[in-house]
Amino acid sequence: MGACSCNLTVNLAQLVKILSTFRLFSLSLFLQVAAFSCVGYGAEQENAPIPKQSGVSEMLDSLVNTTYFQDSRFSPSESLLGDIYPRQFVPQFSDSIYASRIAELGKKSQFKLVYNPHVKGFIRVYAVDKRKMVSKVLGLTKVYFPLFEDKLREYNIPAEMKYLAVVESALNPTAVSHAGARGLWQFMSGTGKMYGLQSSSFIEDRYDPNKATIAACEHLQDLYGMFGDWFLVLAAYNAGAGNVQKAIRASGGARDYWTIWPYLPQETRGYVPAFIAVTYVMNYYREHNIKPAEPGYLYSDTDRVPVNAPLSFEQVQETIGVPLEDLKFLNPQYKVGLIPAPVTTPNMLRLPKKYIQPFVQKEQEIYAYHAEQVAEKQRLYAMVRNMEGPTESSRSRKTHLVRKGETIAGVARKYGCAVSQLIDWNDLKSAKLKPGQKLVIFKAVSSRSASKGAVSKIKGKKGSAKVSAVKAGKGRKAVKIKSAKGKAAKGKAVKASHRKK
């Protein structure tokens, strides 16, 4: 009787398992059929063409070359529908499904979310064409969205504005556009400077997630003060306030994005549709069978420590064991892996939380470890940079108020700079100036040019290093760095004239 009871129990367990498997298979089959039935035919809206100038695909593709994604720290996670949809299945839905989902999102949003062929085209980009890259973007949301949400709340900006960074950079903190905009929030150099983002031999503030997010919030707040509509703010963020004002005038004074849409630059016409598509995909990625690539660190797994002396990533790695790739990923603003000595306030270093206590306990020991080599390396970098021209941090900032009849060429002559520099510093979309317009001008505090054959020495405690400038062709100088022992270090050719910043 006991054996019979045991067999009965086993048979029942097997039966339950079989029924469960069959039910799961049936549900999977039903959902697949339902998904296929949702694909529209005939009367469905056509995808509007994606503007050629749109940087959406460019930014998503930039994630391919981000080395942090190429190791084990980013691993595919299973979506909630992972056991229902086959892994390679790409669901697509009818217009009515897309429209109802976006309408549902719109009920909880300060944005007037709509569905149209332009939005549909970008949904296809994110949910079909570039879905593998979107998987990585979803992983990065766990790293950056908590920071964005904190700052947006602080500045009283709608939380959905976090999706703007996905459109701008695909959450690649070192993204660079074809126009030269940089970072998560894609600041041009001139606009960045207006909001306190500086660039030097060692630091690029536009790559700093914290500083760039604060600057973006301030910029968005200023634009909302001008336009009072969040879609117009998005358009102005992309095209510049002047182009949006021009489109408003051309439309007869309308202050609605879709009304002024035909009068906007071509790239900006796709900007708000891309934003709506990102908002949709970030909320319905499970339904599209997109599995987030889980990051090795969540935002909550990290914290920042102040750095009060010159420091290299190698010092941190070799003393307390923080992996070098983690230091680079969490601190993209330090361009060459060197944190310079603070000028007024300490520079900040973001670390995984498990390394915070060891850093605090061994801080002085970390600074002292190979300190002389670090100091000399920083001096050599600074010398090379000086021969290229003054850094942005060594420039004094002035504001010029445009008067009636002034031209951009005249302003450039007045301040001894190039027209291209004025355009870059002020993120100008047109060379035409208007009376009352304010222009930011950066003047070098001191102008240095290396004379032919000039030799400078940088002395360290254990010797000296030479930086020799020798003629290397018309308009260029080759910089050769030698140690005290005469061994040639890595050479670099730089322009003798100041480079465009």
N, C-alpha and C positions, 0 to 999 in steps of 0.2 A: 504493500500500500504506500509505503514511504517512497519507494522508487517511482511508482506511478505518479504520485503527487509531484515529485521533482521533475519528471518528464513533462507533466502537464504545465508546470510553471515555466519551463524552458520554451515549450511550444507556444504558450501565450505571449511570452516576451518576444519571440520571433515574429509572431503574428502582428503584434503591435508595431514592431519595427518595420515590417513589410507594408502595413497600412499607412504608417507615417511617411515612408518613402514614396508610396504611390500618391498620397495626398500632396506631398511637396512637389512631385513631378507634375501632377495635374495642375497645381497652382502655377508652377513655372510655365507650363504649356499655355495656360489661360492668359497669363500676363504677356507672353510673347505674342500670342495671337491678337490680344487687345492692343499691344503696342503697334503691331503691324497695321491693325485696322485704323489706328489713329493717324497714319501717314496720309496726307491729303493728296487728292488727285483732282484734275479737272478745274474746279472753281477755286482751288487754293491759290493764295497770293504767291506771286513769284518773289524770289529773293532779289532785293535791290542790289545793284553792284556795289562792292566795297570801294570807297574812294582810294585811288592809287596812292595818295599821299598819307593814307592812314598808317600809323606806326604800330597798330595792334599786333599784326603778325610778326613784325620785326622784333618787338619786345618779347613776345612769347618764344620766338626762336632763340633769343639771347640766353634763355635758360639752358639750352643745350650745352653751351660752353662754360657753364658755371660748375667748377670742379666739385663744389660741395655736394652736388646732386649725384656725382658719379661714384660715391662710395657707399658703405653700408649704413651711413647715418640716416639716409632717407630710404625707407622700406615701404612697399605697397601695403596699404591696409585693406581690409575687406569692408566693402560698403554693406549697408543693411540689406541690399538686394543681391549681395554677392553670391548667394546660394540659389538664387532664382534665375537671374539672367546668366547666360553663358558669358565667359570673360570677355570675348571679342565682340559681343553683340552691341550694336549702336542703335538705341531707340531713337525714333523721330516721331513727332506728333503733328496733329492737324492744327491749323490756324486757330480753331476754336479752343483747343486745349491750351495753346500758348497764350491766347488772349485772356482766357479765364484765370490762368495762373498769375499773369502779370497784373490783372485787375485786382486779384486778391492781395498781392503784394502792395499795390497802390493804396489800398484801404488803410494800411498802417504806415504810410510814408508821407513825408512832406513834399515829395517829388510827384509831379503829375505823370505817372508812368503810363505809357500807352504801347500798343502793339501795332506795328505796320511793317511793310516790306523792308524798310531800312533796318529795323530792329531784328527782323527775321534773318536777314543776311548775316548779322553779327552773331546771332544765336548759333547759326551753322558754324561760323568760325570757331567759337569757343566750345561748342558741344559735340562737334563732328570733326572738322578739319584739324584742330589743334588740341584735341582732347587729352593727348598724352602730356602736353605742356600744362594744361589746366590742372591735371592731377598734381603736378608739382606746385602750382600756384595755391591750390587748396591746402597743401601741406604748409606752405609759407604763411597762410593766414593765421595759423596757430602761433607763429613767431611774431608777426607784426600787428595783427588786428587788435589785440589787447592794448598795445601802445596807442594805436590810432583812436580807439574808442575812448580811452582816458582823456586824450588831448581834445578830441572833438567835443566831448561832454563839457570840458573845462571852458571851451570857447563858445558854447551854446550853438554848435553846428550839428545838423542832422547826422545821426550815426551812419546812415547809408553812404555818406561821403567817403567812407573808407574804401568803397569800391572804385573810387576815382584813381587810387594808386594802382589798382589792377589794370585799368585802362592805360595809365601812363607808363608803367614800368614792368608790368607782370610780376610785381613784388621782387624784382631783381634790384638789390640795393646799389649795385654799381652799373646799372644800365646807362648807356650813352646813346642818345638819338642821333640821327643823321645831321640834325641842326646843332648839336653840341649840348643839348639839355642833359642833365645828369641826376642820378639818384632815384630813390623810390618815388619822389614827387616831381621829378623832371624839371628842375629849375634851370633856366638859362643863367649864365654868369651874372649879368646885370641885375636881373630880378632877385637872384639870390643875395647879392650884396645889399640890396635895398632892405632885405629882411635879416641882415646880420650874418649871412652865410659866407664865410671867408675861405680862401684857398691859399695854400703855401706849399713849400717843398715837401712837407710831411703830412699835412692835413687837408682833406677836401670835405668841408662841412656839408656839402650837398649829398655826400655818401653817408653822413651820420643820421641814422634813423630817427633819433630823438630830436636833434636840432632841426632837421629838415621837416619833420612833422609839425613842430611848433611854427616854423616859418610858413608852411602850407596853411595852417589854421589862421594865422594872421592875414595872409594874402586872401584867403577865401572870405574872411570876415570883412576885409576892406572892399572886396568886390560886391559882397551882398549889400553893403552900405551904399554902393553906387547904383545897383540894379534892382534890388528887392525881390529877385526871383532866382531860385536855385538853378534852374536850367540855363538862364542867362549867365549866371555865375560860372557854370561849367564851360559855356561857350567862351566867356572872357578869359578863363584860365588857360584855354587852349589857344585862342586867336589874339588875345590882348583886348583890353577894354576899348581901345580906339576902334578896332574893327567891329565890335559889337555895337558901339554907338553909331558907327557909320551905317550898319545894317538896319538899325532902328530908324534912322532918318530916311533911308531908302525905301522902307516899308510904309512910310507915312506916319511914323511915331508909334508903331505897335511895340508892345513890350512882352510879346509871347514868342517863345523859341521857334515854334513851328510856323508862325507867321513870318518871322524874319529869316527863316531857314534858307530861302532861295538867294538871299543877299549876303550870306556868310561865305568865308573862304571854303573851298571844296573840302579840305581836311576837317574843318569844324562841323560841316554838315553830317559827318559820320560820327562825331564825338559823343553827342547825347545818345544816339541809337546804340553805340557801343557800351555806354554806361548802363543803359536799361538792360541790354543783353547780359552784361556782367552781373548785374543785380539779380537777374533771373537765374542764371547758371549757378551762381554761388548759393542760391537757396534751393535749387532743384537738381543738383548734380547727382543725387542718388537715383532719381527717376531716369537720368540719362546714363546710368551705369558707369559713372566716373568714380574711380576709387582714389581718395587722397593719398599722396605719398607722405607718410608720416615723418616729420622732422625728428632729428635726434634730440633737439632741445625745444621745449615750449618756452614762450616768453616768461612764464612763471617759474621756469627752472633756472633763470639767470638773474643777475643783479649787477650793479655798477659799483666800482671802487674808485676813489680819487687817486690820481698819480701825481706825486709831488716832486719827481726828479726825472731826468731823462731815462727812458726805458725802452728796451726792444722786446719784441715778441719772443725771441730766442731766450732772453733772460728768464721770462716767465715760464716758458716751456721746460728749460733745463733745471730750474730750481723747484718748481712745485708740480710739474708734469702736465700742464694743460696742453692738449694737442695743438700743434701749430695751425692746422686747418680750422679748428674751432675758434681760435683767436682771430684769424683772418675773417671768418664768416660773421662773427659777432661784432667785429670792430672794423668795418670796411672803410671808415673814414681815414684810417692811418695808411697812407698810400704805399709806403715802403716798409711797413712793419716796425716803424720807430715812432715813439711818443716823445715829443720834445719837452724840455723843461717848461713849466708853466710860466706865463708872463704875469697875469693878474690872478686868475683862478685856476685851480688844478684841472688838467685834462682828465677825462673819465675813461675807464676801461671796463668793458662788460665781460663778465666771466660766468661760467656755470656755477650755480650756488655752492656746489660741493667744494669749489676752490676758493671761495671768498675767505673763509676762516684761515686756511693756510697762507693766503696772500697777506692778510692783516698781521698774522703772527710773524711772518718772515719778511715783512716789507723792506726793512733796511738791508737785510741780507740779499734780497733780490736786486735792489738798486746797486749794491756793491759788487755783485757778481759780474765780472768782465766789464766793469764800468768804464775803464779807460778806452777799451776798444769801441764801446758804444758811443762815447763822447767823440772820439776821432771820426767814426763813421758819420755821425751827424754833421760834424764840421766839414767833412769832405762833400757831403750832399749839399750843404749850404753854399760852399764855394762854387760848385758847379752851377748851382741855381743863380748865384750872383753874376756869373759870367754870361748866363742866358739873358739876364735882365732883372729888374726889380720884381720881387714877388708882390702879390696883391696886398699882403699884409704890410708891405713897406710903402704903400701909397697913401697919400692924404686924399680924403674924399671932399669934393665940393659939389654944390648944387647950383646949376645955372638955370635961370628963368628966361625962357625964350621970349624975345621981343618981336614986335611986328616987323616983318620984312627979313628976319634972320633966316639964314639957310644952315643946313647941317654942315656944309663945307666951311662956312664962315665960323661956326662955333668950333669946329675941329682946328682951324687955323689959330683961333684965339687962344686955345689951350695947348697947342702943340701936340695934338694927337691925331690919329687917323679916323676917317669917317667910319670905317669898319669897327673901330674900337667903341665909338659912340653908340653904334647900333647894337653891339654886343653888350655893353655895360647896361643899356637901358631896355634891352629886349624889344627893340623897335621893329615893327612889321613894315614900316614905310620910312623912306628918307625925308618925307615931307614933314616939316615942323609947324606947330600952331602956336600963336601968341598965348602966353600963360602956361605953356607946357614946361614941366620941370625935367631937367636932364642931370643925371649923376655923372660927375667927372672924377676920374682917378688920376692924380698927378704923383709922379715918383718923388719921394722925399729927397733922395740924392741920386743923381745919375752917374753910373759907373760904366766905363767901357774898357775892356782889356786892351792895352796897346800891344802892337806886334812883338812877339817874343817875350812878353812880360812874364815874370815868374813870381808866384806868391807862395809863401810858406805858411803852413798851419802847424803849430807846435803842440805836441802832446807831452805828457809827463815822461813818456818813455821814448822820446825821439820826435821826429818831425815828418811831415809828408809834403810833397811838392805837387803843385797843380800847375802844369805848363800849358800856356796857350801858344800854339804854333799855327802858322798859316796852312789852311787845308782847302784851298780853292776859293773862288770868288764869293765874297760875302759870308764865308763860314769859317769857324775856328774849331780845331780839334782839341779836345780837353783830355789830357793824359795825366792820370793820377799815379804817383809813385810813393811807395812807402820809404821809411828812413833807410831800409836795407837795399833800396834800389830796385825792388821787384815791382814790375808794372802792374797796376790794378786795372780794373775794367775801364776802358776808354769810352768816350762818348762825344759825338759831334753835335755842336749846338750852333745856332745862328748868332752872329755877332750883334745884330740888331735886336731890339726888344720884340719878343713874340706877342702875337695877339692873345690876350687873356680871355 
